[in-house]
Amino acid sequence: APGGSPTWTFRREPARRNPASQLWSRSCSANDMPPVSHGRSQWKLNAVALYIIAVVTYGVPIIMTPYLARVLAPEGLGNVAVGQAACIWLSLLYDFGFPYGGTREVSVHRSNPSRLRSFVAAVLGAKCALVLASVPVSAACLLALPLSPALRAILAWGIVAAVPRAFIPLWYFQGTERMRLPLTVVVTARGLAAALTLILVRTPVDAWKVLALDALGTST
């Protein structure tokens, strides 16, 4: 202005986007991006469901131990522990890290049905291959080892009980954040198996029924 201080005019230019972010936005479609969370309430429900499943899965056998120790005697309880250990070792083999990597992959691709189906089919196929490879080897070892008939029967049921555990799709429901169905199934099956154990297991001769009922509770 004449006779006064100069006037400065500022013009704000539009912000420039990072070329890397532009390339990412072009290369990634909506189906490749992880879905929006269902909200804090859904997250809390899923967390509570996981805690309940863990408590039921590990707590029910601990609660049943005093009863089994009383009715099975030390030898029968020891045989059951050996059968359960064999079942757990085979379950670790069948898991093969799928509960961790599988949950992540399902969570990433759950909005893409075709990729999700392909991944689930690949995981189930790998588990089938592990089961088909391990069961004959386990059966051959069971027949070759000098075991008592009672322990051999319990170990056989331990091998059988490990097979349905391989196909429990808990990792799938964790990835899709739908834990209500597995929670209902696990609580019902474990409760039914525990009730039948109290009814059917009465003497040391019934030790094999513990593993048989465990297989029933797992496969339900």
Sine and cosine of phi, psi and omega as CSV:
sin_phi,cos_phi,sin_psi,cos_psi,sin_omega,cos_omega
0.00,0.00,0.55,-0.83,-0.02,-1.00
-0.91,0.42,0.76,-0.65,0.04,-1.00
0.96,0.27,0.01,1.00,-0.03,-1.00
-0.84,-0.54,-0.11,-0.99,0.01,-1.00
-0.97,0.24,0.51,-0.86,0.00,-1.00
-0.92,0.40,0.53,-0.85,0.01,-1.00
-0.97,-0.25,0.79,-0.62,-0.02,-1.00
-0.96,-0.27,0.72,-0.69,0.01,-1.00
-0.91,-0.41,0.82,-0.58,-0.02,-1.00
-0.96,-0.29,0.72,-0.70,0.04,-1.00
-0.88,-0.47,0.81,-0.59,-0.03,-1.00
-1.00,0.07,0.88,-0.48,0.03,-1.00
-1.00,0.07,0.51,-0.86,0.02,-1.00
-0.90,0.44,0.61,-0.80,-0.03,-1.00
-0.92,0.40,0.66,-0.75,0.02,-1.00
-1.00,0.02,0.69,-0.72,0.00,-1.00
-0.99,0.13,0.53,-0.85,0.05,-1.00
-0.91,0.41,0.76,-0.65,0.02,-1.00
-0.85,0.53,-0.55,0.84,0.01,-1.00
-0.91,0.42,-0.65,0.76,0.01,-1.00
-0.93,0.37,-0.57,0.82,0.06,-1.00
-0.90,0.43,-0.67,0.74,0.03,-1.00
-0.90,0.45,-0.63,0.78,0.02,-1.00
-0.91,0.42,-0.67,0.74,-0.03,-1.00
-0.92,0.39,-0.53,0.85,0.03,-1.00
-0.97,0.26,-0.60,0.80,-0.11,-0.99
-0.99,0.14,-0.36,0.93,-0.06,-1.00
-0.96,-0.26,0.84,-0.54,0.07,-1.00
-1.00,0.06,0.11,-0.99,-0.02,-1.00
-0.92,0.40,-0.51,0.86,-0.02,-1.00
-0.95,0.31,-0.35,0.94,-0.02,-1.00
-1.00,0.08,-0.21,0.98,-0.04,-1.00
-1.00,0.00,0.56,-0.83,0.02,-1.00
-0.91,0.42,0.60,-0.80,-0.05,-1.00
-0.94,0.35,0.30,-0.95,0.03,-1.00
-0.95,0.30,0.63,-0.78,-0.02,-1.00
-0.90,0.44,0.43,-0.90,-0.03,-1.00
-0.98,0.18,-0.01,1.00,0.01,-1.00
0.92,-0.38,0.24,-0.97,-0.06,-1.00
-0.91,0.41,-0.60,0.80,-0.01,-1.00
-0.90,0.44,-0.67,0.74,0.04,-1.00
-0.91,0.42,-0.62,0.78,0.04,-1.00
-0.89,0.46,-0.65,0.76,0.02,-1.00
-0.91,0.41,-0.66,0.75,0.02,-1.00
-0.89,0.46,-0.67,0.74,0.02,-1.00
-0.91,0.42,-0.64,0.76,0.02,-1.00
-0.91,0.42,-0.69,0.72,0.03,-1.00
-0.90,0.44,-0.65,0.76,0.02,-1.00
-0.88,0.47,-0.67,0.74,0.04,-1.00
-0.90,0.44,-0.64,0.77,0.03,-1.00
-0.90,0.43,-0.67,0.74,-0.01,-1.00
-0.91,0.41,-0.67,0.75,0.04,-1.00
-0.88,0.48,-0.68,0.74,0.01,-1.00
-0.91,0.42,-0.66,0.75,0.00,-1.00
-0.91,0.42,-0.68,0.73,0.00,-1.00
-0.93,0.37,-0.67,0.74,-0.05,-1.00
-0.90,0.44,-0.68,0.73,-0.06,-1.00
-0.99,-0.15,-0.38,0.93,-0.05,-1.00
-0.99,0.15,-0.61,0.79,-0.02,-1.00
-0.88,0.48,-0.72,0.69,0.06,-1.00
-0.87,0.50,-0.58,0.81,0.03,-1.00
-0.92,0.39,-0.65,0.76,0.01,-1.00
-0.92,0.40,-0.56,0.83,-0.02,-1.00
-0.98,0.20,-0.22,0.97,-0.07,-1.00
-0.87,0.49,-0.72,0.70,0.03,-1.00
-0.87,0.50,-0.63,0.77,0.03,-1.00
-0.91,0.41,-0.70,0.71,0.00,-1.00
-0.91,0.41,-0.60,0.80,0.04,-1.00
-0.90,0.44,-0.53,0.85,-0.01,-1.00
-0.97,0.22,-0.67,0.75,-0.11,-0.99
-1.00,0.01,-0.40,0.92,-0.08,-1.00
-0.99,-0.11,-0.29,0.96,-0.07,-1.00
0.94,0.34,0.23,-0.97,-0.08,-1.00
-0.85,0.53,-0.66,0.75,-0.04,-1.00
-0.91,0.41,-0.71,0.70,0.00,-1.00
-0.91,0.42,-0.65,0.76,0.03,-1.00
-0.91,0.41,-0.60,0.80,0.06,-1.00
-0.90,0.44,-0.66,0.75,0.05,-1.00
-0.89,0.46,-0.65,0.76,0.03,-1.00
-0.90,0.43,-0.64,0.77,0.02,-1.00
-0.90,0.44,-0.63,0.77,0.04,-1.00
-0.91,0.42,-0.69,0.73,0.04,-1.00
-0.89,0.45,-0.64,0.77,0.04,-1.00
-0.92,0.38,-0.59,0.81,0.05,-1.00
-0.90,0.44,-0.67,0.74,0.06,-1.00
-0.88,0.48,-0.65,0.76,0.03,-1.00
-0.89,0.45,-0.66,0.75,-0.02,-1.00
-0.93,0.38,-0.66,0.75,0.02,-1.00
-0.89,0.46,-0.68,0.73,0.04,-1.00
-0.92,0.38,-0.58,0.81,0.04,-1.00
-0.90,0.44,-0.62,0.78,0.06,-1.00
-0.90,0.44,-0.61,0.79,0.06,-1.00
-0.91,0.42,-0.68,0.73,-0.04,-1.00
-0.94,0.33,-0.52,0.85,0.02,-1.00
-0.91,0.42,-0.77,0.64,0.13,-0.99
0.80,0.59,0.53,0.85,0.00,-1.00
0.99,0.14,0.00,1.00,-0.03,-1.00
-0.90,0.44,-0.58,0.81,0.01,-1.00
-0.87,0.49,-0.36,0.93,-0.03,-1.00
-0.99,-0.11,-0.85,0.53,0.02,-1.00
-0.92,0.39,-0.56,0.83,0.00,-1.00
-0.91,0.41,-0.65,0.76,0.03,-1.00
-0.88,0.48,-0.68,0.73,0.00,-1.00
-0.91,0.42,-0.70,0.71,-0.03,-1.00
-0.92,0.40,-0.63,0.78,0.04,-1.00
-0.91,0.43,-0.65,0.76,0.01,-1.00
-0.90,0.43,-0.59,0.81,-0.02,-1.00
-0.96,0.28,-0.65,0.76,-0.15,-0.99
-0.96,-0.28,0.27,0.96,-0.08,-1.00
-0.93,0.36,-0.33,0.94,0.07,-1.00
-1.00,0.03,0.01,1.00,0.02,-1.00
-0.89,-0.46,1.00,-0.06,-0.12,-0.99
-0.85,0.52,-0.63,0.78,-0.05,-1.00
-0.92,0.40,-0.71,0.70,0.03,-1.00
-0.93,0.38,-0.57,0.83,0.03,-1.00
-0.92,0.39,-0.67,0.74,0.04,-1.00
-0.89,0.45,-0.66,0.76,0.01,-1.00
-0.89,0.45,-0.67,0.75,-0.02,-1.00
-0.93,0.37,-0.70,0.71,0.01,-1.00
-0.88,0.47,-0.66,0.75,0.04,-1.00
-0.89,0.46,-0.63,0.78,0.02,-1.00
-0.91,0.40,-0.66,0.75,0.00,-1.00
-0.91,0.41,-0.72,0.69,0.00,-1.00
-0.91,0.42,-0.59,0.81,0.06,-1.00
-0.90,0.44,-0.65,0.76,0.04,-1.00
-0.91,0.42,-0.63,0.78,0.03,-1.00
-0.92,0.40,-0.64,0.77,0.06,-1.00
-0.87,0.49,-0.65,0.76,0.02,-1.00
-0.90,0.43,-0.65,0.76,0.03,-1.00
-0.91,0.42,-0.65,0.76,0.01,-1.00
-0.91,0.41,-0.72,0.69,-0.02,-1.00
-0.90,0.43,-0.49,0.87,0.01,-1.00
-0.99,0.14,-0.54,0.84,-0.12,-0.99
-1.00,0.00,-0.53,0.84,-0.06,-1.00
-0.89,0.45,-0.73,0.68,0.04,-1.00
-0.88,0.48,-0.62,0.78,0.03,-1.00
-0.90,0.43,-0.69,0.73,0.02,-1.00
-0.90,0.44,-0.66,0.75,0.02,-1.00
-0.91,0.42,-0.63,0.77,0.03,-1.00
-0.91,0.42,-0.67,0.74,0.06,-1.00
-0.90,0.43,-0.61,0.80,0.00,-1.00
-0.90,0.44,-0.63,0.78,0.01,-1.00
-0.98,0.22,-0.47,0.88,-0.07,-1.00
-0.99,0.15,-0.50,0.87,-0.06,-1.00
-0.97,0.25,0.60,-0.80,0.04,-1.00
-0.98,0.19,1.00,0.02,-0.05,-1.00
-0.90,-0.44,0.37,-0.93,0.10,-0.99
-0.96,0.30,0.44,-0.90,0.00,-1.00
-0.85,0.53,-0.61,0.79,-0.01,-1.00
-0.91,0.41,-0.71,0.70,0.00,-1.00
-0.93,0.37,-0.59,0.80,0.03,-1.00
-0.89,0.45,-0.66,0.75,0.02,-1.00
-0.91,0.42,-0.64,0.77,0.00,-1.00
-0.92,0.38,-0.66,0.75,0.04,-1.00
-0.90,0.43,-0.58,0.81,0.06,-1.00
-0.88,0.47,-0.68,0.74,0.05,-1.00
-0.93,0.36,-0.50,0.87,0.10,-1.00
-0.90,0.44,-0.64,0.77,0.06,-1.00
-0.91,0.42,-0.67,0.75,0.01,-1.00
-0.91,0.42,-0.64,0.76,-0.03,-1.00
-0.92,0.39,-0.43,0.90,-0.01,-1.00
-0.97,0.25,-0.41,0.91,-0.07,-1.00
-0.91,0.41,-0.78,0.63,0.01,-1.00
-0.91,0.42,-0.44,0.90,0.05,-1.00
-0.90,0.44,-0.48,0.88,-0.01,-1.00
-0.91,0.42,-0.42,0.91,-0.12,-0.99
-0.94,-0.34,0.30,0.95,0.10,-0.99
-0.97,0.25,0.91,-0.42,-0.12,-0.99
-1.00,0.03,0.71,0.70,-0.01,-1.00
-0.89,0.46,-0.57,0.82,0.01,-1.00
-0.89,0.46,-0.54,0.84,0.02,-1.00
-0.93,0.38,-0.71,0.70,-0.03,-1.00
-0.95,0.32,-0.49,0.87,0.11,-0.99
-0.92,0.40,-0.67,0.74,-0.01,-1.00
-0.92,0.39,-0.59,0.81,0.02,-1.00
-1.00,0.04,-0.04,1.00,0.03,-1.00
0.85,0.53,0.70,0.72,0.08,-1.00
-0.79,-0.61,1.00,0.09,-0.14,-0.99
-0.99,-0.16,-0.01,1.00,-0.06,-1.00
-0.93,0.36,-0.68,0.73,-0.01,-1.00
-0.91,0.42,-0.78,0.63,0.04,-1.00
-0.88,0.47,-0.53,0.85,0.06,-1.00
-0.89,0.46,-0.72,0.69,0.01,-1.00
-0.89,0.45,-0.69,0.73,-0.04,-1.00
-0.92,0.40,-0.71,0.70,-0.05,-1.00
-0.91,0.41,-0.72,0.69,-0.02,-1.00
-0.90,0.44,-0.68,0.73,0.01,-1.00
-0.91,0.41,-0.73,0.69,-0.04,-1.00
-0.91,0.41,-0.70,0.71,0.00,-1.00
-0.92,0.40,-0.63,0.78,0.05,-1.00
-0.91,0.41,-0.65,0.76,0.04,-1.00
-0.91,0.42,-0.67,0.74,0.02,-1.00
-0.90,0.44,-0.64,0.77,0.02,-1.00
-0.92,0.40,-0.66,0.75,0.02,-1.00
-0.90,0.44,-0.68,0.73,0.04,-1.00
-0.92,0.40,-0.52,0.85,0.07,-1.00
-0.90,0.43,-0.68,0.73,0.04,-1.00
-0.90,0.43,-0.50,0.87,-0.04,-1.00
-1.00,0.09,-0.67,0.74,-0.18,-0.98
-0.99,-0.11,-0.46,0.89,-0.05,-1.00
-1.00,-0.04,0.95,-0.30,-0.08,-1.00
-0.82,-0.57,-0.47,0.88,-0.08,-1.00
-0.72,-0.69,0.22,-0.97,0.05,-1.00
-0.86,0.51,-0.41,0.91,0.03,-1.00
-0.91,0.41,-0.40,0.92,-0.05,-1.00
-1.00,0.04,0.26,0.96,-0.06,-1.00
-0.88,0.47,-0.58,0.82,-0.02,-1.00
-0.91,0.42,-0.40,0.92,-0.02,-1.00
-0.92,0.38,-0.43,0.90,0.02,-1.00
-0.89,0.46,-0.73,0.69,0.03,-1.00
-0.94,0.35,-0.58,0.81,0.03,-1.00
-0.90,0.43,-0.68,0.73,0.03,-1.00
-0.94,0.34,-0.51,0.86,0.08,-1.00
-0.91,0.42,-0.65,0.76,0.07,-1.00
-0.89,0.45,-0.61,0.79,0.03,-1.00
-0.91,0.40,-0.69,0.72,-0.01,-1.00
-0.92,0.39,-0.49,0.87,0.00,-1.00
-0.98,0.21,-0.61,0.79,-0.08,-1.00
-1.00,0.07,-0.11,0.99,-0.03,-1.00
-0.95,0.30,0.00,0.00,0.00,0.00
